[in-house]
Amino acid sequence: MPRERRASARKAEKTGRTRATSVAVSDTGREPSHEGERSKPPAGLYIVATPIGNLEDITLRALATLRRVDAVACEDTRVTAKLFQRHAIRAPLVPYHEHNAERMRPILLERLRRGESVALVSDAGTPLVSDPGFKLVRAAIAAGLAVTTLPGASAALAALVLSGLPSDRFLFAGFLPAKEAARRRALAELARVPATLVFFEGAPRLAAALADMAAALGDRPAAVARELTKLHEEVRRGALGELSAHYRAAGAPRGEVVVVVAPPEERAAVSEDAVDGALRSALAGMSLRDASVAVAAATGLPRRDVYARALLLAGRDK
């Protein structure tokens, strides 16, 4: 066989082995090439979870969908652009956040009606958790448009599983009010919820919020999680009062903060005399409202009932 023909045969054989290997690699379930992701997905709204810190924490399905949709609605185009740059995603970005949601929602719905595919992402984590995304989903459902979700990272769930607190029943309560009085009222309403509580909190208010939690909920076990999935991830565990004292002394931490609080302990029935005694002690140094909140948290009784009893005692003791 001439030298040129032998070289050509060896090249063809090598090419054939390479192609066979390529097919085998694809069949193992590794990330496919972007060539196979160019076909447009079915029309509809895709709720796509994005990483909460580590840009590797995104699913293969999410990457494939984000590369193929007609547009991606996001809170901050600059934040989402970093994720897209890291994973070579070129889909057009459309801002959708609390300040422009009323104006942008009809525009996005019209695009969906025209048969386009639109993905919704947040700056970090799962959309609709403390962002205006639920209004878009609600409107799409009401209009009979297709809606699906691509689950993934969530700061609330990550903090819950790292806290070491019961996770069989939990309530995500979002952000508490910024002002102390409103925050204590909100916490008083949650005091008797028989579940682990999960909050988002701003770092500058963390120490004060933890102190109010201790006053309204009782000095329960808790965990403060911050910088989750990042280089300086930290989970600090302890009683609410202890955690409040730590952050009051150390100052506000950096990064996003999630607070996880243990459920209330089951308490034995409290006698009326015991409640009256606790209220009289509390009223000696606290306002009627604060005394009611503290005693309600300590006894597990409804705050309105304790407040009514405090009013009665205050009038009787005058």
ABEGO torsion letter per residue (X at the ends): XBAAAAAAAAAAAAAAAAAAAAAAAAAAGBBBBAAAAABBBBBEBBBBBBBAABAABBBAAAAAAAAABABBBBABAAAAAAAAAAAGBABBBBBBBAAAAAAAAAAAAAAAAAGBBBBBBBABEBBGBGBAAAAAAAAAAAAGBBBBBBBBBBAAAAAAAAAGBBAABBBBAEBBBABAAAAAAAAAAAAABBBBBBBBBBAAAAAAAAAAAAAAAEBBBBBBBBGBGBAABBBBBEBAAAAAAAAAAAEBBBEBBBBBBBBBBBBBBBBAAAAAAAAAAAAAABBAAAAAAAAAAAAGBBAAAAAAAAAAAAAAAX
